[in-house]
């Protein structure tokens, strides 16, 4: 199993850090590239859209999975 990788960024003017498996960071980086936005902008938009009871790390993992599901559906 992969070790978690921590990334720090600013969200709504506050510094925060999120720890995810490297595989999720790879998908999130690809999502930002596909959407032609910065990584920080992608995370900020996902953070703003998540329900308040869902932790940010969980929201990022779900977004990465949904991105992969969508790409599988469009190619399959």
Biopython code that builds the backbone (N, CA, C, O; Angstrom):
import numpy as np
from Bio.PDB.StructureBuilder import StructureBuilder

atoms = [
    (1, "UNK", "N", (0.839, -1.179, 0.000)),
    (1, "UNK", "CA", (0.000, 0.000, 0.000)),
    (1, "UNK", "C", (0.886, 1.246, 0.000)),
    (1, "UNK", "O", (1.936, 1.271, 0.643)),
    (2, "UNK", "N", (0.464, 2.253, -0.710)),
    (2, "UNK", "CA", (1.258, 3.474, -0.854)),
    (2, "UNK", "C", (1.229, 4.315, 0.415)),
    (2, "UNK", "O", (0.237, 4.339, 1.142)),
    (3, "UNK", "N", (2.324, 4.995, 0.660)),
    (3, "UNK", "CA", (2.354, 5.952, 1.753)),
    (3, "UNK", "C", (1.605, 7.206, 1.328)),
    (3, "UNK", "O", (1.532, 7.525, 0.141)),
    (4, "UNK", "N", (1.058, 7.901, 2.292)),
    (4, "UNK", "CA", (0.359, 9.151, 2.002)),
    (4, "UNK", "C", (1.367, 10.246, 1.690)),
    (4, "UNK", "O", (2.462, 10.286, 2.251)),
    (5, "UNK", "N", (0.976, 11.128, 0.785)),
    (5, "UNK", "CA", (1.784, 12.292, 0.426)),
    (5, "UNK", "C", (0.985, 13.520, 0.826)),
    (5, "UNK", "O", (-0.188, 13.653, 0.478)),
    (6, "UNK", "N", (1.626, 14.408, 1.554)),
    (6, "UNK", "CA", (0.948, 15.603, 2.039)),
    (6, "UNK", "C", (1.268, 16.780, 1.127)),
    (6, "UNK", "O", (2.424, 16.994, 0.760)),
    (7, "UNK", "N", (0.238, 17.543, 0.761)),
    (7, "UNK", "CA", (0.415, 18.782, 0.011)),
    (7, "UNK", "C", (-0.230, 19.911, 0.803)),
    (7, "UNK", "O", (-1.291, 19.742, 1.404)),
    (8, "UNK", "N", (0.421, 21.046, 0.794)),
    (8, "UNK", "CA", (-0.100, 22.228, 1.478)),
    (8, "UNK", "C", (-0.541, 23.252, 0.455)),
    (8, "UNK", "O", (0.087, 23.420, -0.590)),
    (9, "UNK", "N", (-1.636, 23.940, 0.771)),
    (9, "UNK", "CA", (-2.134, 24.988, -0.119)),
    (9, "UNK", "C", (-3.013, 25.936, 0.674)),
    (9, "UNK", "O", (-3.332, 25.680, 1.835)),
    (10, "UNK", "N", (-3.400, 27.030, 0.042)),
    (10, "UNK", "CA", (-4.288, 28.006, 0.667)),
    (10, "UNK", "C", (-5.685, 27.833, 0.118)),
    (10, "UNK", "O", (-5.881, 27.777, -1.096)),
    (11, "UNK", "N", (-6.656, 27.749, 1.008)),
    (11, "UNK", "CA", (-8.062, 27.689, 0.643)),
    (11, "UNK", "C", (-8.802, 28.771, 1.408)),
    (11, "UNK", "O", (-8.766, 28.803, 2.639)),
    (12, "UNK", "N", (-9.457, 29.639, 0.697)),
    (12, "UNK", "CA", (-10.201, 30.742, 1.312)),
    (12, "UNK", "C", (-9.322, 31.553, 2.254)),
    (12, "UNK", "O", (-9.761, 31.993, 3.316)),
    (13, "UNK", "N", (-8.064, 31.742, 1.840)),
    (13, "UNK", "CA", (-7.146, 32.555, 2.618)),
    (13, "UNK", "C", (-6.521, 31.859, 3.817)),
    (13, "UNK", "O", (-5.828, 32.500, 4.607)),
    (14, "UNK", "N", (-6.752, 30.569, 3.966)),
    (14, "UNK", "CA", (-6.198, 29.820, 5.087)),
    (14, "UNK", "C", (-5.315, 28.696, 4.563)),
    (14, "UNK", "O", (-5.674, 27.998, 3.615)),
    (15, "UNK", "N", (-4.157, 28.529, 5.191)),
    (15, "UNK", "CA", (-3.266, 27.430, 4.820)),
    (15, "UNK", "C", (-3.837, 26.121, 5.363)),
    (15, "UNK", "O", (-4.300, 26.060, 6.502)),
    (16, "UNK", "N", (-3.801, 25.098, 4.552)),
    (16, "UNK", "CA", (-4.227, 23.774, 4.964)),
    (16, "UNK", "C", (-3.363, 22.748, 4.269)),
    (16, "UNK", "O", (-2.701, 23.052, 3.277)),
    (17, "UNK", "N", (-3.369, 21.557, 4.778)),
    (17, "UNK", "CA", (-2.642, 20.481, 4.115)),
    (17, "UNK", "C", (-3.559, 19.270, 4.036)),
    (17, "UNK", "O", (-4.419, 19.050, 4.889)),
    (18, "UNK", "N", (-3.346, 18.499, 2.986)),
    (18, "UNK", "CA", (-4.146, 17.302, 2.730)),
    (18, "UNK", "C", (-3.185, 16.165, 2.426)),
    (18, "UNK", "O", (-2.225, 16.338, 1.675)),
    (19, "UNK", "N", (-3.444, 15.011, 3.008)),
    (19, "UNK", "CA", (-2.630, 13.833, 2.763)),
    (19, "UNK", "C", (-3.453, 12.812, 1.981)),
    (19, "UNK", "O", (-4.518, 12.382, 2.424)),
    (20, "UNK", "N", (-2.944, 12.436, 0.815)),
    (20, "UNK", "CA", (-3.589, 11.435, -0.030)),
    (20, "UNK", "C", (-2.536, 10.484, -0.577)),
    (20, "UNK", "O", (-1.341, 10.775, -0.538)),
    (21, "UNK", "N", (-2.984, 9.366, -1.077)),
    (21, "UNK", "CA", (-2.103, 8.440, -1.757)),
    (21, "UNK", "C", (-1.614, 9.092, -3.048)),
    (21, "UNK", "O", (-2.354, 9.858, -3.666)),
    (22, "UNK", "N", (-0.378, 8.801, -3.467)),
    (22, "UNK", "CA", (0.175, 9.427, -4.676)),
    (22, "UNK", "C", (-0.688, 9.195, -5.916)),
    (22, "UNK", "O", (-0.740, 10.044, -6.806)),
    (23, "UNK", "N", (-1.357, 8.057, -5.972)),
    (23, "UNK", "CA", (-2.204, 7.757, -7.128)),
    (23, "UNK", "C", (-3.356, 8.754, -7.263)),
    (23, "UNK", "O", (-3.734, 9.119, -8.376)),
    (24, "UNK", "N", (-3.909, 9.193, -6.140)),
    (24, "UNK", "CA", (-4.980, 10.199, -6.187)),
    (24, "UNK", "C", (-4.430, 11.555, -6.631)),
    (24, "UNK", "O", (-5.077, 12.266, -7.399)),
    (25, "UNK", "N", (-3.233, 11.914, -6.146)),
    (25, "UNK", "CA", (-2.636, 13.184, -6.582)),
    (25, "UNK", "C", (-2.405, 13.173, -8.094)),
    (25, "UNK", "O", (-2.598, 14.193, -8.756)),
    (26, "UNK", "N", (-1.998, 12.038, -8.637)),
    (26, "UNK", "CA", (-1.771, 11.930, -10.085)),
    (26, "UNK", "C", (-3.062, 12.213, -10.848)),
    (26, "UNK", "O", (-3.059, 12.968, -11.821)),
    (27, "UNK", "N", (-4.158, 11.612, -10.411)),
    (27, "UNK", "CA", (-5.448, 11.832, -11.086)),
    (27, "UNK", "C", (-5.895, 13.283, -10.917)),
    (27, "UNK", "O", (-6.392, 13.889, -11.867)),
    (28, "UNK", "N", (-5.726, 13.839, -9.738)),
    (28, "UNK", "CA", (-6.131, 15.239, -9.518)),
    (28, "UNK", "C", (-5.296, 16.197, -10.366)),
    (28, "UNK", "O", (-5.826, 17.178, -10.889)),
    (29, "UNK", "N", (-4.015, 15.931, -10.507)),
    (29, "UNK", "CA", (-3.175, 16.749, -11.396)),
    (29, "UNK", "C", (-3.674, 16.661, -12.836)),
    (29, "UNK", "O", (-3.718, 17.666, -13.545)),
    (30, "UNK", "N", (-4.051, 15.456, -13.264)),
    (30, "UNK", "CA", (-4.588, 15.274, -14.621)),
    (30, "UNK", "C", (-5.918, 16.007, -14.783)),
    (30, "UNK", "O", (-6.178, 16.603, -15.828)),
    (31, "UNK", "N", (-6.750, 15.963, -13.762)),
    (31, "UNK", "CA", (-8.027, 16.698, -13.809)),
    (31, "UNK", "C", (-7.793, 18.188, -14.028)),
    (31, "UNK", "O", (-8.459, 18.815, -14.852)),
    (32, "UNK", "N", (-6.850, 18.745, -13.293)),
    (32, "UNK", "CA", (-6.545, 20.172, -13.438)),
    (32, "UNK", "C", (-6.077, 20.472, -14.857)),
    (32, "UNK", "O", (-6.466, 21.485, -15.439)),
    (33, "UNK", "N", (-5.251, 19.603, -15.412)),
    (33, "UNK", "CA", (-4.754, 19.809, -16.778)),
    (33, "UNK", "C", (-5.889, 19.742, -17.786)),
    (33, "UNK", "O", (-5.966, 20.574, -18.690)),
    (34, "UNK", "N", (-6.773, 18.758, -17.641)),
    (34, "UNK", "CA", (-7.906, 18.616, -18.562)),
    (34, "UNK", "C", (-8.812, 19.846, -18.492)),
    (34, "UNK", "O", (-9.312, 20.322, -19.512)),
    (35, "UNK", "N", (-9.009, 20.342, -17.298)),
    (35, "UNK", "CA", (-9.876, 21.518, -17.098)),
    (35, "UNK", "C", (-9.154, 22.836, -17.370)),
    (35, "UNK", "O", (-9.754, 23.908, -17.293)),
    (36, "UNK", "N", (-7.888, 22.749, -17.682)),
    (36, "UNK", "CA", (-7.052, 23.921, -17.943)),
    (36, "UNK", "C", (-7.125, 24.936, -16.794)),
    (36, "UNK", "O", (-7.361, 26.127, -16.995)),
    (37, "UNK", "N", (-6.915, 24.413, -15.598)),
    (37, "UNK", "CA", (-6.872, 25.283, -14.431)),
    (37, "UNK", "C", (-5.717, 24.851, -13.544)),
    (37, "UNK", "O", (-5.204, 23.739, -13.662)),
    (38, "UNK", "N", (-5.328, 25.727, -12.677)),
    (38, "UNK", "CA", (-4.239, 25.387, -11.767)),
    (38, "UNK", "C", (-4.722, 24.337, -10.767)),
    (38, "UNK", "O", (-5.919, 24.163, -10.538)),
    (39, "UNK", "N", (-3.753, 23.652, -10.188)),
    (39, "UNK", "CA", (-4.101, 22.660, -9.180)),
    (39, "UNK", "C", (-4.829, 23.324, -8.011)),
    (39, "UNK", "O", (-5.830, 22.800, -7.522)),
    (40, "UNK", "N", (-4.331, 24.469, -7.567)),
    (40, "UNK", "CA", (-4.956, 25.180, -6.448)),
    (40, "UNK", "C", (-6.391, 25.579, -6.775)),
    (40, "UNK", "O", (-7.273, 25.502, -5.919)),
    (41, "UNK", "N", (-6.620, 26.002, -8.007)),
    (41, "UNK", "CA", (-7.971, 26.376, -8.429)),
    (41, "UNK", "C", (-8.898, 25.170, -8.438)),
    (41, "UNK", "O", (-10.052, 25.268, -8.022)),
    (42, "UNK", "N", (-8.402, 24.039, -8.909)),
    (42, "UNK", "CA", (-9.198, 22.814, -8.907)),
    (42, "UNK", "C", (-9.597, 22.447, -7.485)),
    (42, "UNK", "O", (-10.771, 22.190, -7.221)),
    (43, "UNK", "N", (-8.640, 22.421, -6.572)),
    (43, "UNK", "CA", (-8.929, 22.044, -5.187)),
    (43, "UNK", "C", (-9.897, 23.046, -4.554)),
    (43, "UNK", "O", (-10.794, 22.655, -3.808)),
    (44, "UNK", "N", (-9.719, 24.323, -4.845)),
    (44, "UNK", "CA", (-10.623, 25.336, -4.296)),
    (44, "UNK", "C", (-12.053, 25.110, -4.782)),
    (44, "UNK", "O", (-12.995, 25.244, -4.002)),
    (45, "UNK", "N", (-12.226, 24.769, -6.059)),
    (45, "UNK", "CA", (-13.575, 24.543, -6.572)),
    (45, "UNK", "C", (-14.186, 23.280, -5.968)),
    (45, "UNK", "O", (-15.377, 23.259, -5.661)),
    (46, "UNK", "N", (-13.391, 22.238, -5.796)),
    (46, "UNK", "CA", (-13.892, 21.017, -5.163)),
    (46, "UNK", "C", (-14.218, 21.261, -3.692)),
    (46, "UNK", "O", (-15.195, 20.723, -3.170)),
    (47, "UNK", "N", (-13.408, 22.061, -3.035)),
    (47, "UNK", "CA", (-13.652, 22.398, -1.636)),
    (47, "UNK", "C", (-14.965, 23.171, -1.502)),
    (47, "UNK", "O", (-15.756, 22.895, -0.601)),
    (48, "UNK", "N", (-15.197, 24.128, -2.385)),
    (48, "UNK", "CA", (-16.408, 24.947, -2.319)),
    (48, "UNK", "C", (-17.671, 24.123, -2.591)),
    (48, "UNK", "O", (-18.745, 24.443, -2.083)),
    (49, "UNK", "N", (-17.539, 23.068, -3.388)),
    (49, "UNK", "CA", (-18.705, 22.266, -3.785)),
    (49, "UNK", "C", (-19.005, 21.112, -2.821)),
    (49, "UNK", "O", (-20.070, 20.500, -2.907)),
    (50, "UNK", "N", (-18.101, 20.818, -1.927)),
    (50, "UNK", "CA", (-18.305, 19.645, -1.069)),
    (50, "UNK", "C", (-19.295, 19.946, 0.051)),
    (50, "UNK", "O", (-19.376, 21.075, 0.534)),
    (51, "UNK", "N", (-20.053, 18.918, 0.462)),
    (51, "UNK", "CA", (-20.926, 19.108, 1.629)),
    (51, "UNK", "C", (-20.077, 19.368, 2.869)),
    (51, "UNK", "O", (-18.979, 18.823, 2.982)),
    (52, "UNK", "N", (-20.553, 20.175, 3.785)),
    (52, "UNK", "CA", (-19.739, 20.526, 4.965)),
    (52, "UNK", "C", (-19.342, 19.324, 5.822)),
    (52, "UNK", "O", (-18.330, 19.373, 6.521)),
    (53, "UNK", "N", (-20.119, 18.262, 5.778)),
    (53, "UNK", "CA", (-19.806, 17.094, 6.601)),
    (53, "UNK", "C", (-18.758, 16.181, 5.959)),
    (53, "UNK", "O", (-18.269, 15.254, 6.605)),
    (54, "UNK", "N", (-18.407, 16.438, 4.684)),
    (54, "UNK", "CA", (-17.417, 15.601, 3.999)),
    (54, "UNK", "C", (-16.028, 16.228, 4.153)),
    (54, "UNK", "O", (-15.830, 17.383, 3.776)),
    (55, "UNK", "N", (-15.075, 15.488, 4.698)),
    (55, "UNK", "CA", (-13.708, 16.015, 4.801)),
    (55, "UNK", "C", (-13.130, 16.303, 3.404)),
    (55, "UNK", "O", (-13.506, 15.665, 2.421)),
    (56, "UNK", "N", (-12.226, 17.260, 3.342)),
    (56, "UNK", "CA", (-11.626, 17.641, 2.071)),
    (56, "UNK", "C", (-10.925, 16.455, 1.413)),
    (56, "UNK", "O", (-11.073, 16.251, 0.208)),
    (57, "UNK", "N", (-10.173, 15.680, 2.168)),
    (57, "UNK", "CA", (-9.465, 14.532, 1.583)),
    (57, "UNK", "C", (-10.454, 13.563, 0.939)),
    (57, "UNK", "O", (-10.200, 13.042, -0.147)),
    (58, "UNK", "N", (-11.558, 13.326, 1.593)),
    (58, "UNK", "CA", (-12.582, 12.444, 1.045)),
    (58, "UNK", "C", (-13.173, 13.026, -0.233)),
    (58, "UNK", "O", (-13.367, 12.305, -1.212)),
    (59, "UNK", "N", (-13.459, 14.319, -0.231)),
    (59, "UNK", "CA", (-14.016, 14.976, -1.419)),
    (59, "UNK", "C", (-13.043, 14.882, -2.597)),
    (59, "UNK", "O", (-13.472, 14.693, -3.736)),
    (60, "UNK", "N", (-11.761, 15.009, -2.338)),
    (60, "UNK", "CA", (-10.769, 14.913, -3.399)),
    (60, "UNK", "C", (-10.679, 13.489, -3.945)),
    (60, "UNK", "O", (-10.556, 13.293, -5.154)),
    (61, "UNK", "N", (-10.738, 12.510, -3.066)),
    (61, "UNK", "CA", (-10.708, 11.120, -3.527)),
    (61, "UNK", "C", (-11.932, 10.800, -4.394)),
    (61, "UNK", "O", (-11.809, 10.172, -5.446)),
    (62, "UNK", "N", (-13.111, 11.238, -3.943)),
    (62, "UNK", "CA", (-14.342, 10.988, -4.698)),
    (62, "UNK", "C", (-14.285, 11.694, -6.052)),
    (62, "UNK", "O", (-14.684, 11.117, -7.064)),
    (63, "UNK", "N", (-13.800, 12.919, -6.083)),
    (63, "UNK", "CA", (-13.684, 13.650, -7.349)),
    (63, "UNK", "C", (-12.746, 12.923, -8.312)),
    (63, "UNK", "O", (-13.025, 12.843, -9.508)),
    (64, "UNK", "N", (-11.646, 12.398, -7.799)),
    (64, "UNK", "CA", (-10.709, 11.656, -8.644)),
    (64, "UNK", "C", (-11.372, 10.400, -9.200)),
    (64, "UNK", "O", (-11.217, 10.089, -10.381)),
    (65, "UNK", "N", (-12.105, 9.682, -8.366)),
    (65, "UNK", "CA", (-12.797, 8.486, -8.837)),
    (65, "UNK", "C", (-13.858, 8.818, -9.877)),
    (65, "UNK", "O", (-13.990, 8.113, -10.877)),
    (66, "UNK", "N", (-14.611, 9.881, -9.648)),
    (66, "UNK", "CA", (-15.644, 10.287, -10.601)),
    (66, "UNK", "C", (-15.012, 10.683, -11.935)),
    (66, "UNK", "O", (-15.559, 10.380, -12.996)),
    (67, "UNK", "N", (-13.874, 11.351, -11.884)),
    (67, "UNK", "CA", (-13.159, 11.736, -13.104)),
    (67, "UNK", "C", (-12.765, 10.490, -13.898)),
    (67, "UNK", "O", (-12.937, 10.441, -15.116)),
    (68, "UNK", "N", (-12.239, 9.493, -13.204)),
    (68, "UNK", "CA", (-11.846, 8.258, -13.876)),
    (68, "UNK", "C", (-13.055, 7.508, -14.427)),
    (68, "UNK", "O", (-12.999, 6.972, -15.534)),
    (69, "UNK", "N", (-14.145, 7.464, -13.665)),
    (69, "UNK", "CA", (-15.362, 6.814, -14.149)),
    (69, "UNK", "C", (-15.863, 7.476, -15.432)),
    (69, "UNK", "O", (-16.246, 6.798, -16.385)),
    (70, "UNK", "N", (-15.855, 8.804, -15.439)),
    (70, "UNK", "CA", (-16.317, 9.537, -16.606)),
    (70, "UNK", "C", (-15.426, 9.234, -17.816)),
    (70, "UNK", "O", (-15.928, 9.047, -18.924)),
    (71, "UNK", "N", (-14.114, 9.184, -17.606)),
    (71, "UNK", "CA", (-13.216, 8.909, -18.724)),
    (71, "UNK", "C", (-13.385, 7.475, -19.243)),
    (71, "UNK", "O", (-13.242, 7.226, -20.440)),
    (72, "UNK", "N", (-13.685, 6.552, -18.357)),
    (72, "UNK", "CA", (-13.934, 5.177, -18.782)),
    (72, "UNK", "C", (-15.221, 5.095, -19.599)),
    (72, "UNK", "O", (-15.275, 4.393, -20.609)),
    (73, "UNK", "N", (-16.250, 5.807, -19.166)),
    (73, "UNK", "CA", (-17.535, 5.785, -19.877)),
    (73, "UNK", "C", (-17.429, 6.405, -21.254)),
    (73, "UNK", "O", (-18.095, 5.954, -22.186)),
    (74, "UNK", "N", (-16.604, 7.431, -21.402)),
    (74, "UNK", "CA", (-16.491, 8.104, -22.705)),
    (74, "UNK", "C", (-15.605, 7.332, -23.667)),
    (74, "UNK", "O", (-15.722, 7.494, -24.882)),
    (75, "UNK", "N", (-14.720, 6.495, -23.140)),
    (75, "UNK", "CA", (-13.846, 5.710, -24.031)),
    (75, "UNK", "C", (-14.379, 4.301, -24.250)),
    (75, "UNK", "O", (-13.946, 3.613, -25.175)),
    (76, "UNK", "N", (-15.306, 3.868, -23.416)),
    (76, "UNK", "CA", (-15.795, 2.496, -23.515)),
    (76, "UNK", "C", (-17.082, 2.397, -24.144)),
    (76, "UNK", "O", (-17.613, 1.296, -24.292)),
]
sb = StructureBuilder()
sb.init_structure("model")
sb.init_model(0)
sb.init_chain("A")
sb.init_seg("    ")
for serial, (resi, resn, name, xyz) in enumerate(atoms, 1):
    if name == "N":
        sb.init_residue(resn, " ", resi, " ")
    sb.init_atom(name, np.array(xyz, "f"), 0.0, 1.0, " ", f" {name:<3s}", serial, name[0])
structure = sb.get_structure()
